[in-house]
Amino acid sequence: MQQSNPETRPGPTVRQIPVVVLAGFLGSGKTTLLNHLLHHSGGSRIGALVNDFGAIEIDAMAVAGALGDSTVSLGNGCLCCAVDAGELDLYLDRLTRPAAGVDVVVIEASGLAEPQELVRMVLASENPRVVYGGLVEVVDAAEFDATRAKHPEIDRHLALADLVVVNKADRADGGERVLGLVRSLVDRAAVVPASYGRIDPEFLFDCRPSEERVGQLSFDDLHRHEEDDAADGHGGHLHTGYDTLSFSCDTPLDPRRSMRFLDSRPEGLYRVKGYVNFGLHDARNRYAVHAVGRFLRFYPEPWPAGEPRRTQLVLIGAGIDVPALDKELQACVADSPHTADEHAMWGVLRYVPRPDEPDEPGAPEARQASGAPGPGASDLREPGSAAFDPEDLDFDAPDPEEPDL
């Protein structure tokens, strides 16, 4: 049987770089947030694809000095209209090539871009080094009512978001009212208030330990004293923190219970990462899990020799009930870890990309019947619903015909 080249297929053999889509209407604070991430990257290298609308690329100029050759700038047009998925892949290939040393890519869209088109293009990427890192929608709390009246489509944008940053919350009259309104418009997304775009970068991506930086100052170092002297007196402080839960278990998890937990992730839970031990259901492999918002993907990989076989997960969110989540994870532990049901892994395998093809739309039901992995396009879907199709980003109600896995 012919084996696929490990360098051309998604999975743990290829280091995958999250691609975060940063969207929001004009003046919401996207560039301010991006610059904040650059200056507090924790030693991580951020590649940016900056898309201005207009002939003079002001936003790109604002970040170019910080990013140098890690910046791709597209001027005089809206990214979702100016390029197609294939062209975006060319830019992503440049930013994610190993020599660039980039840890995360941020696509800062113009204020007129359609977030769902950008998400579709990222999901359609054939670059094996790319993994979807979430849609972050930035809103201006002070202008939210006026923006919503002028651009009613903002409700649809918020419903698609994985994380909503309510910027300028400290300067808005009725900021708590705006926060409550935004939370009523999202679909389980994490909603966090921020001032000057200051959110903790660990909320979005894994920061490298500072001691890993070699040979040059980071932007954290260059701007630390400058921000400590900021006029508001809180320049070096992050306005928005996050909640985190670390879960470790030596007993295998039950696949069905685990999928019920993952399919019903609560509001505010933004990221899930780590490794799952399903015991005899797949004794050869551990399952790396990557979830952001409603996006979910598993990667089976052989257990490292001599490493204890345990589940290790980290959950990150805003306003999440950490003790309740820990209790739910404890309930996923298998009652009979020394037995295996041949059908129990079907729900997990729906989220395992096939090794011989890129993630593309497709129906997993046929593969599910045989127990074979389904395509990655089923990663983003309503809990319990049929597979997600990038051509339909409205997240309709779950399909009543879908079996409970």
C-alpha positions as CSV (number, residue, x, y, z in Angstrom):
1,M,0.0,0.0,0.0
2,Q,1.4,3.4,-1.0
3,Q,2.1,5.7,2.0
4,S,1.6,9.4,1.9
5,N,4.6,11.7,2.4
6,P,4.5,12.9,6.0
7,E,5.8,16.3,4.9
8,T,2.7,16.9,2.7
9,R,-0.1,15.8,5.1
10,P,-1.5,17.6,8.1
11,G,-0.7,16.0,11.4
12,P,1.9,16.0,14.2
13,T,4.8,15.3,11.8
14,V,4.3,18.8,10.3
15,R,4.4,21.7,12.8
16,Q,1.2,23.5,12.3
17,I,0.9,27.3,12.7
18,P,-2.4,28.8,13.8
19,V,-3.9,31.4,11.5
20,V,-6.0,34.0,13.4
21,V,-8.4,36.1,11.5
22,L,-8.7,39.6,13.1
23,A,-11.8,41.4,11.9
24,G,-14.0,44.4,12.8
25,F,-15.4,47.5,11.3
26,L,-13.4,50.7,10.6
27,G,-12.0,52.3,13.8
28,S,-12.8,49.4,16.1
29,G,-9.1,49.0,17.1
30,K,-7.8,46.1,15.1
31,T,-4.4,47.6,14.4
32,T,-4.1,48.7,18.0
33,L,-4.8,45.1,19.1
34,L,-2.3,43.7,16.6
35,N,0.4,46.0,17.8
36,H,-0.3,45.1,21.4
37,L,0.1,41.4,20.5
38,L,3.4,42.2,18.8
39,H,4.7,44.1,21.9
40,H,3.7,41.4,24.3
41,S,4.4,38.2,22.2
42,G,6.3,36.5,25.0
43,G,9.1,35.8,22.5
44,S,6.8,34.3,19.9
45,R,7.2,35.5,16.3
46,I,4.0,36.8,14.7
47,G,3.6,36.8,11.0
48,A,1.0,39.4,9.8
49,L,-1.0,39.7,6.7
50,V,-2.3,43.3,6.8
51,N,-5.0,44.4,4.4
52,D,-5.7,48.1,4.1
53,F,-8.5,49.6,2.1
54,G,-7.0,52.5,0.2
55,A,-3.9,53.4,-1.8
56,I,-1.8,54.4,1.3
57,E,-1.3,51.5,3.6
58,I,-1.4,53.2,6.9
59,D,-2.1,50.0,8.9
60,A,0.7,48.2,7.3
61,M,3.1,51.1,8.0
62,A,2.1,50.9,11.7
63,V,3.2,47.3,12.0
64,A,5.9,47.0,9.3
65,G,8.7,48.2,11.5
66,A,7.9,45.6,14.0
67,L,7.5,42.7,11.6
68,G,10.0,43.3,8.8
69,D,10.0,40.4,6.4
70,S,7.2,38.7,8.4
71,T,4.7,41.2,7.0
72,V,2.6,40.6,3.9
73,S,0.7,43.8,2.9
74,L,-2.2,44.0,0.5
75,G,-3.4,47.5,-0.4
76,N,-6.2,49.1,-2.2
77,G,-8.7,46.4,-1.8
78,C,-10.6,44.1,0.5
79,L,-8.8,40.8,1.1
80,C,-11.9,38.7,0.8
81,C,-12.5,40.3,-2.7
82,A,-8.9,40.9,-3.8
83,V,-7.6,37.3,-3.6
84,D,-8.9,33.8,-3.7
85,A,-8.0,30.8,-1.6
86,G,-5.2,29.8,-3.8
87,E,-3.6,33.3,-3.7
88,L,-4.0,33.4,0.1
89,D,-2.1,30.1,0.2
90,L,0.8,31.7,-1.5
91,Y,1.0,34.4,1.2
92,L,0.5,31.8,4.0
93,D,3.3,29.7,2.4
94,R,5.7,32.6,2.6
95,L,4.8,33.4,6.2
96,T,4.8,29.7,7.4
97,R,7.9,28.5,5.7
98,P,10.2,27.0,8.4
99,A,13.0,29.5,7.7
100,A,10.7,32.3,8.8
101,G,10.4,31.0,12.3
102,V,6.8,32.2,12.7
103,D,4.8,30.8,15.5
104,V,1.4,32.4,14.7
105,V,-0.1,34.2,11.7
106,V,-2.6,37.1,12.2
107,I,-4.7,38.2,9.2
108,E,-5.8,41.8,9.9
109,A,-8.7,42.3,7.5
110,S,-9.8,45.7,6.3
111,G,-12.9,47.2,8.0
112,L,-14.9,46.3,5.0
113,A,-14.0,42.7,4.8
114,E,-16.5,39.8,5.1
115,P,-15.2,37.6,8.0
116,Q,-17.0,34.5,6.8
117,E,-15.1,34.7,3.4
118,L,-11.8,34.9,5.2
119,V,-12.6,32.0,7.4
120,R,-13.6,30.0,4.3
121,M,-10.3,30.8,2.7
122,V,-8.3,29.7,5.7
123,L,-10.3,26.5,6.0
124,A,-9.8,25.8,2.3
125,S,-6.0,26.2,2.6
126,E,-4.0,23.3,1.2
127,N,-0.9,24.3,3.2
128,P,-0.2,21.5,5.6
129,R,1.6,23.9,8.0
130,V,-1.6,25.9,8.5
131,V,-4.4,25.3,11.1
132,Y,-7.3,27.6,11.7
133,G,-6.7,29.7,14.8
134,G,-10.1,31.4,15.2
135,L,-12.1,34.5,14.2
136,V,-11.5,37.4,16.5
137,E,-14.0,40.2,16.0
138,V,-13.2,43.6,17.5
139,V,-16.0,46.1,18.3
140,D,-15.8,49.6,19.5
141,A,-17.9,49.8,22.7
142,A,-18.3,53.6,22.4
143,E,-19.6,53.5,18.9
144,F,-21.3,50.1,19.0
145,D,-24.9,51.3,18.8
146,A,-24.1,53.7,15.9
147,T,-22.1,51.1,14.1
148,R,-24.9,48.5,14.4
149,A,-27.4,50.9,13.1
150,K,-25.2,51.7,10.1
151,H,-24.0,48.2,9.5
152,P,-26.7,45.7,10.6
153,E,-24.5,42.9,9.3
154,I,-22.4,43.2,12.4
155,D,-25.0,40.8,14.1
156,R,-24.1,38.1,11.6
157,H,-20.3,38.8,12.1
158,L,-20.6,38.4,15.8
159,A,-22.6,35.2,15.5
160,L,-19.6,33.7,13.5
161,A,-16.9,34.9,15.9
162,D,-14.9,32.6,18.2
163,L,-13.7,35.5,20.3
164,V,-15.2,39.0,20.6
165,V,-13.1,41.8,22.0
166,V,-15.2,44.7,23.2
167,N,-12.6,47.5,22.8
168,K,-12.7,50.9,24.5
169,A,-15.0,49.5,27.1
170,D,-13.6,51.9,29.7
171,R,-14.5,54.9,27.6
172,A,-18.0,54.0,26.7
173,D,-21.1,55.2,28.4
174,G,-23.1,52.2,29.4
175,G,-20.1,49.8,28.8
176,E,-21.7,47.0,30.8
177,R,-24.9,47.4,28.7
178,V,-22.9,47.0,25.5
179,L,-21.1,43.9,26.9
180,G,-24.4,42.3,27.7
181,L,-25.8,43.2,24.3
182,V,-22.8,41.7,22.5
183,R,-23.0,38.5,24.6
184,S,-26.6,38.2,23.6
185,L,-25.6,38.3,19.9
186,V,-22.8,35.7,19.9
187,D,-23.0,32.0,19.6
188,R,-21.1,30.7,22.6
189,A,-18.1,32.8,21.7
190,A,-15.9,34.3,24.5
191,V,-16.6,38.0,25.0
192,V,-13.9,40.0,26.7
193,P,-13.7,43.8,27.5
194,A,-10.5,45.6,26.6
195,S,-8.9,49.0,26.7
196,Y,-6.5,50.0,24.0
197,G,-6.8,46.5,22.5
198,R,-4.9,44.9,25.5
199,I,-5.7,41.3,25.7
200,D,-3.4,38.6,27.0
201,P,-1.7,37.0,23.9
202,E,-1.8,33.6,25.7
203,F,-5.6,33.7,25.1
204,L,-4.9,33.5,21.3
205,F,-1.7,31.5,21.0
206,D,1.1,29.8,22.9
207,C,3.8,32.2,23.9
208,R,7.4,31.0,23.9
209,P,9.2,31.2,27.2
210,S,11.3,34.4,27.3
211,E,14.5,32.5,27.8
212,E,14.1,31.0,24.3
213,R,14.8,34.4,22.7
214,V,18.4,34.5,21.4
215,G,20.5,37.3,19.9
216,Q,18.1,40.2,19.9
217,L,15.7,42.1,22.1
218,S,12.0,41.2,21.8
219,F,9.4,43.9,21.2
220,D,8.4,43.2,24.8
221,D,11.8,44.5,25.9
222,L,11.8,47.4,23.5
223,H,8.5,48.8,24.6
224,R,8.3,47.8,28.3
225,H,9.6,51.1,29.7
226,E,7.8,53.2,27.2
227,E,4.5,51.6,28.1
228,D,5.2,51.8,31.9
229,D,5.2,55.5,31.5
230,A,2.0,55.7,29.5
231,A,-0.4,58.5,30.4
232,D,-3.1,56.3,31.8
233,G,-0.7,54.8,34.4
234,H,-1.5,51.2,33.3
235,G,0.4,51.0,30.1
236,G,2.3,47.8,31.0
237,H,-0.8,46.0,32.4
238,L,-3.1,43.7,30.4
239,H,-6.7,44.8,30.7
240,T,-8.1,41.4,29.9
241,G,-7.0,38.2,31.6
242,Y,-8.4,34.7,31.0
243,D,-9.4,31.6,32.9
244,T,-7.5,28.4,32.5
245,L,-7.9,24.8,33.5
246,S,-5.2,22.1,33.4
247,F,-6.5,18.6,33.4
248,S,-4.4,15.4,33.8
249,C,-5.6,11.8,34.1
250,D,-3.8,8.5,34.0
251,T,-7.0,6.5,33.3
252,P,-8.1,6.5,29.7
253,L,-11.0,8.7,28.6
254,D,-14.2,7.2,27.2
255,P,-14.5,8.4,23.5
256,R,-18.3,8.9,23.5
257,R,-18.3,10.8,26.8
258,S,-15.4,12.9,25.6
259,M,-17.2,13.8,22.4
260,R,-20.3,14.8,24.3
261,F,-18.2,17.1,26.4
262,L,-16.5,18.6,23.3
263,D,-19.7,18.9,21.3
264,S,-21.3,20.9,24.2
265,R,-18.4,23.2,25.0
266,P,-19.9,26.1,27.1
267,E,-20.0,29.8,26.3
268,G,-16.6,31.5,26.8
269,L,-14.5,28.4,26.3
270,Y,-12.2,29.6,23.6
271,R,-9.4,27.0,23.3
272,V,-8.8,23.3,24.1
273,K,-5.3,21.9,23.6
274,G,-3.3,18.8,24.6
275,Y,-3.3,15.1,24.3
276,V,-6.0,12.5,25.0
277,N,-5.5,8.8,25.9
278,F,-8.4,6.7,24.7
279,G,-6.8,3.5,26.0
280,L,-7.6,0.2,24.2
281,H,-9.8,2.1,21.8
282,D,-6.5,2.9,20.1
283,A,-3.7,1.5,22.1
284,R,-1.0,2.6,19.6
285,N,-1.8,6.3,19.5
286,R,-2.5,9.3,21.6
287,Y,-4.7,12.0,20.2
288,A,-3.5,15.6,20.0
289,V,-6.6,17.8,20.2
290,H,-6.8,21.4,18.8
291,A,-10.1,23.3,19.4
292,V,-10.7,27.0,19.0
293,G,-14.2,28.3,19.3
294,R,-16.3,25.7,17.5
295,F,-13.4,24.4,15.4
296,L,-12.2,21.0,16.5
297,R,-9.6,18.6,15.2
298,F,-7.8,15.5,16.4
299,Y,-4.4,14.2,15.3
300,P,-3.5,10.6,16.2
301,E,0.2,10.1,16.8
302,P,2.3,7.2,18.2
303,W,2.9,7.3,21.9
304,P,6.5,8.4,22.6
305,A,8.6,5.6,23.9
306,G,8.8,5.5,27.6
307,E,6.3,8.3,28.1
308,P,3.5,7.7,30.6
309,R,0.2,7.2,28.9
310,R,-2.0,9.9,30.3
311,T,-4.5,12.6,29.1
312,Q,-3.2,16.1,29.5
313,L,-5.4,19.0,28.5
314,V,-5.4,22.8,28.9
315,L,-8.7,24.7,28.6
316,I,-8.7,28.5,28.1
317,G,-11.6,30.8,28.2
318,A,-13.2,34.0,29.7
319,G,-15.8,33.7,32.4
320,I,-15.8,29.9,32.3
321,D,-16.8,27.9,35.4
322,V,-13.4,26.1,36.0
323,P,-14.6,23.7,38.8
324,A,-17.7,22.7,36.7
325,L,-15.5,22.0,33.6
326,D,-13.1,19.9,35.7
327,K,-16.0,17.9,37.0
328,E,-17.3,17.4,33.4
329,L,-13.9,16.1,32.4
330,Q,-13.7,13.8,35.3
331,A,-17.0,12.3,34.1
332,C,-15.3,11.5,30.8
333,V,-13.0,9.0,32.5
334,A,-13.8,5.4,31.3
335,D,-15.6,3.1,33.7
336,S,-14.1,0.0,32.0
337,P,-10.6,1.1,30.8
338,H,-9.6,-2.5,30.0
339,T,-12.3,-3.0,27.4
340,A,-13.0,-1.4,24.0
341,D,-16.1,-0.9,21.8
342,E,-15.3,-1.0,18.1
343,H,-17.8,1.7,17.4
344,A,-16.9,4.1,20.2
345,M,-14.3,6.0,18.2
346,W,-16.6,7.0,15.4
347,G,-17.3,10.4,16.9
348,V,-13.6,11.1,17.4
349,L,-12.7,10.0,13.9
350,R,-15.0,12.5,12.3
351,Y,-12.5,15.1,13.3
352,V,-9.3,13.4,12.1
353,P,-8.1,14.7,8.8
354,R,-7.4,12.0,6.2
355,P,-3.7,11.6,5.7
356,D,-4.0,11.4,1.9
357,E,-5.9,14.6,1.2
358,P,-6.1,18.2,2.3
359,D,-9.0,19.4,4.4
360,E,-11.9,19.8,2.0
361,P,-15.7,19.8,2.3
362,G,-17.3,16.4,2.3
363,A,-19.8,14.2,4.1
364,P,-18.3,12.1,6.8
365,E,-21.2,9.8,7.1
366,A,-20.0,7.2,4.6
367,R,-16.6,7.0,6.3
368,Q,-18.3,7.0,9.7
369,A,-20.1,3.8,8.7
370,S,-16.8,2.1,8.1
371,G,-15.0,3.6,11.0
372,A,-12.5,5.5,8.8
373,P,-11.5,9.0,9.5
374,G,-13.5,11.8,8.1
375,P,-12.2,15.0,6.4
376,G,-11.1,18.0,8.3
377,A,-14.0,20.1,6.8
378,S,-16.2,18.5,9.4
379,D,-14.2,20.3,12.1
380,L,-16.4,23.4,12.3
381,R,-20.0,22.5,13.0
382,E,-22.8,22.9,15.4
383,P,-22.5,20.4,18.3
384,G,-24.3,17.2,17.3
385,S,-25.0,18.4,13.8
386,A,-23.9,17.1,10.4
387,A,-20.5,18.0,9.0
388,F,-19.7,21.7,8.5
389,D,-19.6,22.9,4.9
390,P,-17.5,26.1,4.3
391,E,-20.1,27.1,1.8
392,D,-22.6,27.4,4.6
393,L,-21.4,29.5,7.5
394,D,-24.7,30.3,9.1
395,F,-24.5,27.5,11.7
396,D,-28.0,26.3,11.4
397,A,-29.7,24.2,14.0
398,P,-28.4,20.6,14.5
399,D,-29.7,18.1,12.0
400,P,-32.3,16.0,13.8
401,E,-31.3,13.0,11.8
402,E,-27.8,13.0,13.1
403,P,-27.1,10.1,15.5
404,D,-26.0,10.8,19.0
405,L,-22.4,9.8,19.1
